[in-house]
Amino acid sequence: MARVFVTRTLPGTALERLAAAGHVVDLWEQEVPTPRAELLARVAGADALLCMLTDRIDGELLDAAPRLRVVANYAVGTDNVDLAAARWRGVPVGNTPGVLTDATADLAFALLLAAARSLPASAQVVRNGQWGAWSPTGHLGRDVAGATLGIVGGGRIGQAVARRAGGFEMTVLTTTSRGGTPLPELLERADFVSLHVPLTPATHHLIDRDALARMQPTAILVNTARGPVVDTAALIDALHAGTIGGAALDVTDPEPLPAEHPLLAAPNVIVLPHVGSATTATRGRMAELAVDNVLAGLAGEPLPHEVTVPAEAAGAEPDAGGTRPADT
């Protein structure tokens, strides 16, 4: 019998499988992230950890959990996990790939459409009781059909967004680490730019002031990847200056975004609370994959969805406090 610490309540019945297998489930039941001190205390006696992307899993935490045999991250990205620190200590790390592709791609395209047609602003006019007579010049937006979409990142989600763009007869440009349209050219040509890269040292602030300056003044930036891929200060300035036409974001830096943050006062911006995978079926399936990883790790078997350590981080022992290597 093993003890599994789960840092948030999960949808569906996946956690019941842990109890059915004879394991003790220690669940943080509050709808807020587990405070750091509580997280360190609860992992001390844990054999397995099922964590969220809001939990920082670093050398300090791993040293506080000498019995830990597996970490299951309830996410595809692992930028919250020091993979090198886990590997050094012999703790395998699993994620939940594949199952959230369509949900996130749907949301990316929904954000694109909402920003193109200024739907939140138009809906607010109705709520404010300001819906007057129909006007030929009122609530004008951008055409999506036939426009050019630039996709930054050619993984599963980027490819799924490209398929959706086909239904709108859009011209699709893609840039990846292995080729495609060069990023500067993509930014200059695209009417919409959608980000689908993992957060790594190479992609941190990939969309900076220079990148934003290359975009068309009517172009819309969509980010459903990770907040720090975009330089937030530069984005705020670009929105106020009219360097770009707008932004639609499911992820931010910082995250969560404080209510008084200046990004929320910028014009032509939509911000969602990181809901890319938020469908009942998707979140339930993510829970199943995370539990699959936990059960395999506790049984001493290879994780069905194990994350590999990036080559540049695999050779050196990390600092005790953790060094957060690249996402995969």
C-alpha positions as CSV (number, residue, x, y, z in Angstrom):
1,M,0.0,0.0,0.0
2,A,1.4,3.4,-1.1
3,R,0.5,6.9,-0.2
4,V,-0.4,9.2,-3.1
5,F,-0.6,13.0,-2.6
6,V,-3.0,14.7,-5.1
7,T,-2.7,18.4,-5.1
8,R,-6.3,19.2,-6.4
9,T,-9.7,17.6,-6.8
10,L,-10.0,16.0,-10.2
11,P,-13.1,15.5,-12.4
12,G,-14.4,12.0,-13.1
13,T,-13.6,8.8,-11.3
14,A,-9.9,8.3,-12.0
15,L,-8.9,8.7,-8.4
16,E,-11.1,5.9,-7.4
17,R,-8.8,3.5,-9.2
18,L,-6.0,4.4,-6.8
19,A,-8.1,3.5,-3.8
20,A,-9.3,0.3,-5.6
21,A,-5.6,-0.7,-6.1
22,G,-5.1,-0.5,-2.3
23,H,-3.4,2.9,-2.2
24,V,-4.1,5.7,0.2
25,V,-5.1,9.0,-1.5
26,D,-4.2,12.2,0.3
27,L,-6.2,14.9,-1.4
28,W,-5.9,18.6,-1.2
29,E,-9.5,19.5,-1.5
30,Q,-9.5,23.3,-1.7
31,E,-10.0,25.0,-5.0
32,V,-6.8,26.9,-4.8
33,P,-3.2,25.7,-5.3
34,T,-1.6,23.9,-2.4
35,P,0.5,26.5,-0.5
36,R,4.2,25.8,-0.8
37,A,4.7,25.0,2.9
38,E,1.7,22.6,2.8
39,L,3.0,21.0,-0.4
40,L,6.4,20.3,1.2
41,A,4.8,18.9,4.3
42,R,2.4,16.6,2.5
43,V,5.0,15.1,0.1
44,A,7.3,14.2,3.0
45,G,5.6,10.8,3.4
46,A,4.3,10.4,-0.1
47,D,5.2,7.5,-2.5
48,A,3.6,9.3,-5.5
49,L,2.7,12.8,-6.3
50,L,-0.1,13.8,-8.7
51,C,0.4,17.5,-9.2
52,M,-0.9,20.5,-11.2
53,L,0.9,22.9,-13.5
54,T,0.6,25.5,-10.7
55,D,2.8,23.3,-8.4
56,R,6.6,23.9,-8.6
57,I,8.3,20.6,-8.5
58,D,12.0,21.3,-7.9
59,G,15.0,20.0,-6.1
60,E,13.8,21.3,-2.7
61,L,10.5,19.5,-3.0
62,L,12.1,16.2,-4.2
63,D,14.6,16.3,-1.3
64,A,11.6,16.7,1.0
65,A,10.1,13.5,-0.4
66,P,12.6,10.7,0.1
67,R,10.0,8.0,-0.5
68,L,8.8,9.5,-3.8
69,R,8.7,7.0,-6.7
70,V,6.8,8.9,-9.4
71,V,5.5,12.4,-10.3
72,A,2.4,12.6,-12.5
73,N,1.9,16.1,-13.9
74,Y,-1.7,16.9,-14.7
75,A,-0.8,18.7,-17.9
76,V,1.0,18.3,-21.2
77,G,3.7,20.9,-20.5
78,T,6.2,20.3,-17.8
79,D,7.7,23.7,-17.3
80,N,6.7,23.6,-13.7
81,V,8.9,20.5,-13.1
82,D,12.7,20.4,-12.8
83,L,13.1,17.3,-15.0
84,A,16.8,17.1,-14.5
85,A,16.4,17.2,-10.7
86,A,13.9,14.4,-10.9
87,R,16.1,12.3,-13.1
88,W,19.1,12.8,-10.8
89,R,17.0,11.4,-8.0
90,G,15.7,8.5,-10.0
91,V,12.1,9.8,-10.0
92,P,10.2,9.3,-13.3
93,V,7.9,12.1,-14.4
94,G,4.7,11.6,-16.5
95,N,2.4,14.0,-18.3
96,T,-1.0,13.8,-20.1
97,P,-0.3,14.2,-23.9
98,G,-2.7,14.0,-26.8
99,V,-6.0,14.1,-25.0
100,L,-6.3,17.9,-24.9
101,T,-5.3,18.6,-28.5
102,D,-8.8,19.2,-29.9
103,A,-10.1,21.1,-26.8
104,T,-7.2,23.5,-26.9
105,A,-7.3,23.9,-30.7
106,D,-11.0,24.6,-30.5
107,L,-10.4,27.3,-27.9
108,A,-7.5,28.9,-30.0
109,F,-9.9,29.2,-32.9
110,A,-12.7,30.5,-30.7
111,L,-10.4,33.2,-29.4
112,L,-9.3,34.0,-33.0
113,L,-13.0,34.4,-34.0
114,A,-14.0,36.4,-30.9
115,A,-11.1,38.8,-31.3
116,A,-11.6,39.2,-35.1
117,R,-15.3,40.2,-34.6
118,S,-14.8,42.0,-31.2
119,L,-17.5,39.7,-29.7
120,P,-16.8,40.5,-26.0
121,A,-17.1,44.3,-26.6
122,S,-20.3,43.8,-28.6
123,A,-21.8,41.6,-26.0
124,Q,-20.9,44.2,-23.3
125,V,-22.8,46.9,-25.2
126,V,-26.0,44.8,-24.9
127,R,-25.4,44.2,-21.2
128,N,-24.8,47.9,-20.6
129,G,-28.1,48.8,-22.2
130,Q,-26.4,50.7,-25.0
131,W,-27.8,48.7,-28.0
132,G,-29.2,51.4,-30.2
133,A,-30.3,51.4,-33.8
134,W,-28.5,49.3,-36.3
135,S,-25.6,51.2,-37.9
136,P,-23.6,50.4,-41.1
137,T,-20.5,51.5,-39.2
138,G,-21.2,49.8,-35.9
139,H,-19.2,47.0,-34.4
140,L,-17.0,46.4,-37.4
141,G,-14.6,43.5,-37.2
142,R,-12.2,41.5,-39.4
143,D,-12.8,38.8,-41.9
144,V,-11.5,35.4,-41.0
145,A,-12.4,33.5,-44.2
146,G,-9.6,33.8,-46.7
147,A,-7.2,35.5,-44.3
148,T,-3.7,34.4,-43.5
149,L,-3.0,32.5,-40.3
150,G,0.5,32.2,-38.9
151,I,1.0,29.2,-36.6
152,V,4.1,29.3,-34.5
153,G,4.8,25.7,-33.5
154,G,4.0,22.6,-35.5
155,G,3.1,20.1,-32.8
156,R,-0.3,18.3,-32.3
157,I,-2.2,21.5,-31.3
158,G,-0.7,23.6,-34.0
159,Q,-1.6,21.0,-36.6
160,A,-5.1,20.8,-35.2
161,V,-5.5,24.6,-35.5
162,A,-4.3,24.4,-39.1
163,R,-7.0,21.8,-39.9
164,R,-9.7,24.1,-38.5
165,A,-8.3,27.0,-40.6
166,G,-8.9,24.9,-43.7
167,G,-12.6,25.1,-43.1
168,F,-12.3,28.9,-43.4
169,E,-10.1,28.7,-46.5
170,M,-7.3,30.5,-44.8
171,T,-3.8,30.6,-46.0
172,V,-1.7,28.8,-43.3
173,L,1.9,29.6,-42.6
174,T,3.8,27.5,-40.1
175,T,7.1,27.9,-38.4
176,T,8.8,25.2,-36.3
177,S,12.2,24.6,-34.8
178,R,12.9,22.4,-37.8
179,G,11.8,24.7,-40.6
180,G,8.7,26.1,-42.3
181,T,8.2,29.8,-42.9
182,P,10.8,31.8,-41.1
183,L,9.3,33.5,-38.1
184,P,10.0,37.1,-39.2
185,E,8.3,36.5,-42.6
186,L,5.4,34.8,-40.8
187,L,4.9,37.7,-38.5
188,E,5.0,40.2,-41.4
189,R,2.5,38.3,-43.6
190,A,-0.1,36.9,-41.1
191,D,-3.4,38.5,-40.3
192,F,-3.6,36.2,-37.2
193,V,-0.7,34.7,-35.3
194,S,-1.4,31.7,-33.1
195,L,1.2,30.4,-30.6
196,H,1.7,26.7,-30.0
197,V,5.2,26.2,-28.7
198,P,6.3,24.8,-25.4
199,L,8.0,27.1,-22.9
200,T,11.8,26.6,-23.1
201,P,14.7,28.9,-22.8
202,A,14.6,29.3,-26.6
203,T,10.9,30.3,-26.6
204,H,10.9,32.5,-23.5
205,H,9.8,36.0,-24.8
206,L,9.9,34.6,-28.4
207,I,7.3,37.3,-29.1
208,D,9.1,40.4,-27.9
209,R,9.1,44.0,-29.0
210,D,10.9,43.3,-32.2
211,A,8.5,40.5,-33.1
212,L,5.5,42.6,-32.3
213,A,6.9,45.4,-34.4
214,R,7.0,43.1,-37.4
215,M,3.3,42.3,-37.2
216,Q,0.7,44.1,-39.3
217,P,-1.1,46.9,-37.4
218,T,-4.3,45.0,-37.9
219,A,-3.0,41.6,-36.9
220,I,-4.3,39.7,-33.9
221,L,-2.1,37.6,-31.6
222,V,-3.5,34.4,-30.1
223,N,-1.7,32.6,-27.2
224,T,-2.9,29.3,-25.8
225,A,0.6,28.0,-25.2
226,R,2.4,29.5,-22.1
227,G,2.3,33.1,-20.9
228,P,6.1,33.8,-20.8
229,V,6.3,33.0,-24.6
230,V,5.1,36.6,-24.9
231,D,6.8,39.6,-23.4
232,T,3.9,41.0,-21.5
233,A,5.2,44.6,-21.1
234,A,6.0,44.7,-24.8
235,L,2.5,43.4,-25.6
236,I,0.9,46.1,-23.5
237,D,2.8,48.8,-25.2
238,A,2.0,47.4,-28.6
239,L,-1.7,47.3,-27.9
240,H,-1.7,50.9,-26.6
241,A,0.4,52.1,-29.6
242,G,-1.7,50.3,-32.2
243,T,1.4,48.3,-33.3
244,I,-0.9,45.3,-33.6
245,G,-4.7,45.1,-33.8
246,G,-5.4,43.0,-30.8
247,A,-4.6,40.0,-28.6
248,A,-6.6,37.0,-27.4
249,L,-4.9,35.1,-24.5
250,D,-5.7,32.0,-22.6
251,V,-2.3,32.2,-20.8
252,T,-0.5,35.1,-19.2
253,D,2.6,36.1,-17.4
254,P,2.1,36.3,-14.5
255,E,-0.6,33.7,-14.0
256,P,-3.1,34.1,-12.6
257,L,-3.3,37.7,-13.7
258,P,-4.1,40.1,-10.9
259,A,-7.3,42.1,-11.4
260,E,-5.3,45.4,-11.4
261,H,-2.7,44.2,-13.9
262,P,-2.2,46.8,-16.7
263,L,-2.7,44.2,-19.4
264,L,-6.4,44.2,-18.5
265,A,-6.5,48.0,-19.2
266,A,-5.0,47.7,-22.6
267,P,-7.3,48.1,-25.7
268,N,-8.5,45.2,-27.9
269,V,-7.4,42.4,-25.6
270,I,-9.3,39.2,-24.5
271,V,-8.0,37.3,-21.5
272,L,-9.2,33.9,-20.3
273,P,-8.2,32.1,-17.1
274,H,-6.2,29.2,-18.8
275,V,-9.2,27.1,-19.9
276,G,-7.7,25.5,-23.0
277,S,-8.3,22.0,-21.8
278,A,-11.5,22.8,-19.9
279,T,-14.1,20.4,-21.2
280,T,-15.6,17.7,-19.1
281,A,-14.3,14.9,-21.3
282,T,-10.8,16.3,-21.7
283,R,-10.2,17.0,-18.1
284,G,-11.6,13.6,-17.1
285,R,-9.3,11.9,-19.6
286,M,-6.3,13.8,-18.3
287,A,-7.1,12.5,-14.9
288,E,-7.1,8.9,-16.2
289,L,-3.7,9.4,-17.9
290,A,-2.3,10.9,-14.7
291,V,-3.5,8.0,-12.7
292,D,-2.1,5.5,-15.3
293,N,1.3,7.1,-14.7
294,V,1.0,6.9,-10.9
295,L,-0.1,3.2,-10.9
296,A,2.8,2.3,-13.3
297,G,5.3,4.2,-11.2
298,L,4.2,2.6,-8.0
299,A,4.4,-0.9,-9.6
300,G,7.9,-0.2,-10.8
301,E,6.9,-0.3,-14.4
302,P,7.7,2.2,-17.2
303,L,5.3,5.1,-17.2
304,P,2.9,5.0,-20.2
305,H,3.4,8.7,-20.7
306,E,6.9,9.4,-19.4
307,V,8.6,12.7,-20.1
308,T,12.2,12.6,-21.2
309,V,14.9,15.0,-19.9
310,P,16.1,17.4,-22.6
311,A,19.6,16.5,-23.8
312,E,21.1,19.8,-22.6
313,A,19.9,19.1,-19.0
314,A,20.5,15.4,-18.7
315,G,24.2,15.4,-17.9
316,A,24.6,17.7,-14.9
317,E,23.4,17.5,-11.3
318,P,20.9,20.4,-10.7
319,D,21.1,22.7,-7.8
320,A,19.3,21.7,-4.6
321,G,16.7,24.4,-5.3
322,G,15.9,23.2,-8.8
323,T,16.7,24.7,-12.2
324,R,13.5,24.3,-14.2
325,P,14.8,22.9,-17.6
326,A,13.0,23.1,-20.9
327,D,9.4,22.0,-21.4
328,T,8.8,19.0,-23.7
